[in-house]
Amino acid sequence: MDLQTMTYLVVGASFALYIGIAIWARAGSTSEFYAAGGSVHPVLNGMATGADWMSAASFISMAGLISNMGYGGGLFLMGWTGGYVLLAMLLAPYLRKFGKFTVPQFIGDRFYSKSASTIAVVCLLTASITYIIGQMTGVGVAFSRFLGVSNETGIYVGMGIVFAYAVFGGMKGITYTQVAQYVVLILAYTVPAVFISLQLTGNPLPQLGLGSNMVGTDISLLTKLDQVVTDLGFGKYTTSTAGSTLNMFVYTMSLMIGTAGLPHVIMRFFTVPTVKDARSSAGWALVFIAILYTTAPAVAAMAKMNLIRTVTPGVVMQNVDPFTADVQIKYDDRPDWMKRWEKTGLLKFEDKNGDGRIQYYNDKTKSESVKAKAEAAGWKGNELTVNADIIVLANPEIALLPNWVIALVAAGGLAAALSTAAGLLMAISAAVSHDLVKGVFAPDISEKNELLAGKISMAVAIVIAGYLGLNPPGFAAGTVALAFGIAASSLFPAIMMGIFSKKMNKEGAMAGMLAGLFITLFYVFAHKGIFFIKGTDFVGLIGGPNSFFGITPEAFGAIGALVNFGVAFIVDKMTKEPPEHIQALVESVRIPRGSKAVDGAH
């Protein structure tokens, strides 16, 4: 069976499964719509959390960024995994015991203010919509390559699929759909990795293959990769950092605390019956997440090796100098996978010296010897541009794996993007219908109309995210990093202070959230444009790119969080203490005894 037909069959079958599950498990009440009735088994909830957590950024983009950045790309692994542990151990059990299933509801009750709840909704919507842009970017990448449609059409199809099972199924439908999506995405990620690890190192476990010797040699894969990339003018794969050490540290912190402030993951802990189950499902989720996250570095390194081996045959296995005449592949002889990806615009070739061969190297290198070799060989610059978002999806094609594996990867990439998009839409829906409409504007609204408001807000969010996904501010993982920064600077400090500081009052919390959100958005919009609209950036106004101690906009969330904490404590000292009953409430939530049922009534 040809690749296109196989892809249609596998992807079509997975979509039919998702929609079928959503119809079977559709929500019939607000409790089922927002929290799946609080009746999901901890292991299944762990799988659903894993799917919710491992977005297009984790599945499609993370290994691509590690492949491009080398060691420095590990900050995504450290930040996201560390953040999940922080969330599971430090925040989720307390929020679950509090009994409110949305972050704005917790903030509104803890800080005894509807205004605080409204500010939290604004922060949540800003972070969640930015996050969905990254998912839609991933959906567009996957659809455009594997279904033979344009990037734009791919995004429209993805919007329709998410709408079908998120709007009708609610949290109950989404939870059981995400269990199926986890199975699809983890098979899609690990099966090709096992094949490629066997090809390159003879070891079936990619995690061990990464440190093993190349087949037929006594040189380890990473040692060989270091040699090959430095010969081509790139930084050493095993030691290169992402900008300065300070930026790498701040970036990791931003991802970590942003994780703990993301509402769509926090909501998952209300779909199980008890606090004990919440802790158990957090542990299971970490196991399911670790399977992919420990595989990603191997996928990244092996994809980089295979890409270089394809473009410059002989360099990897025969130690040929990459600048030797005629060692580079002829453009006309390029493999079929390159032709297929060229149609998407995510892989580009420009014959700068007119020799009909593909020169792939770092033409911005600081290495004088590499510059001299390139000049002597008549090279006029790098001729191959590979978008980081295609590395994982193209990996089985680069390694010439069977068609069914390539089709499985397509289904996995789409499952990762769609599962997270659905979870985010659920968070947006709950924030608008439950926290704004019912909590602030219409407290007496009927359950039926509250559900309707939730579904309408979800549909509007899909349209907005789809529109912005057509013009994303960067790679899928880069865009998602911005969302983490927004959550880190606005919601995380308020949640932390709400749980661990019984003296923090509403004035301090509200001032902190607004200050953290404003300064982070100001720095991000200066680089990326106002609301990510191209041409509206004002980077000159802040003194040039990364002007704040070399910190990139994706990493700025941690700085925003410090501002949030600082402003909150200053304002708190200048205003009166919270009421006694609020302080007593905080004290009772921190004591690990008993549990409250999920409260869907108020």
CORSUL-V185408 format. One line per field, one symbol per residue. ss: DSSP state (h for helix, s for strand, l for the rest). phi: phi as a letter, one per 30 degrees, with the letter a starting at -180 (. if undefined). psi: psi as a letter, one per 40 degrees, with the letter a starting at -180 (. if undefined). Layout:
ss = ???
phi = ???
psi = ???
This chain:
ss = llhhhhhhhhhhhhhhhhhhhhhhlllllhhhhhhhhhlllhhhhhhhhhhhhllhhhhhhhhhhhhhhhhhhhhhhhhhhhhhhhhhhhhhhhhhhhllllhhhhhhhhlllhhhhhhhhhhhhhhhhhhhhhhhhhhhhhhhhhllllhhhhhhhhhhhhhhhhhhhhhhhhhhhhhhhhhhhhhhhhhhhhhhhhhhhllllhhhhlllsllllllshhhhhhhhhhhlllllllllllllhhhhhhhhhhhhhhhhhlhhhhhhhhllllhhhhhhhhhhhhhhhhhhhhhhhhhhhhhhhhhhhhhllllllllllllllllllshhhllhhhhhhhllllssslllllllsllllllllllhhhhhhhhhlllllllssslhhhhhhhhhhhllllhhhhhhhhhhhhhhhhhhhhhhhhhhhhhhhhhhhhhhhlllllhhhhhhhhhhhhhhhhhhhhhhhllllllhhhhhhhhhhhhhhhhhhhhhhhhhlllllhhhhhhhhhhhhhhhhhhhhhhhlhhhllllllhhhhllllllllllhhhlhhhhhhhhhhhhhhhhhhlllllhhhhhhhhhhhllllllllllll
phi = .deddededdddddddddddddddcddcbddddcbhiibddedddddddedddddeddddcdddddddcieedddddddddddddeddccceddddddjccbddddddddchadddddddddddddddddddeddddddddddddccicdeddeddddedddedcddddiddddedddddddedddddddddddedddedbicdceddeeccddeibccdeddddedddddcjdddddbdcdidddddddedddddddedcddddedddcccdbdeddddddddddddddeddddeddeddddddddddddbejddcchdddcdeiddddedcdddddddddddicbbbbddciciccccacdcdcddddeddddddidckdccccdedcedddeddddhddeddddddeddddddddddedddddddeddddddcdddcdbdcedddddddddddddddddddddddddbddleedddddddddddddcdedddddddcbdddcdddddddeddddddddedddddcjdhiddjcdbdddcjjdhddhiddddcdeddedddeeddedddedcbdddeeddddddddddddbiacddccca
psi = hiddddddddddddddddddddddfiheidddddffefehiddddddddddddgaddddddddddddddbddeeddddddddddddddddddddddddeheiddddddddefhdddddddddddddddddddddddddddddddddefiiddddddddddddddeddddaddddddddddddddddddddddddddddddeehehdddddeiiiheifhidddddddddddeeiihdeehigaidddddddddddddddeehddddddeeeididddddddddddddddddddedddddddddddddddddgiddddefhheeiheeiiideeiiddddddddeeehihhgdefeeihhhigeeiehdddddddddeeieihehhhhdeedddeddddefiidddddddddddddddddddddddddddddddddddddddgdeiiddddddddddddddddddddddddgieaidddddddddddddeddddddddddegeehiddddddddddddddddddddddeihfehheeifdddeeihfegfehiddeedddddddddddddddddeiiiiiddddddddddehghaiiihhed.
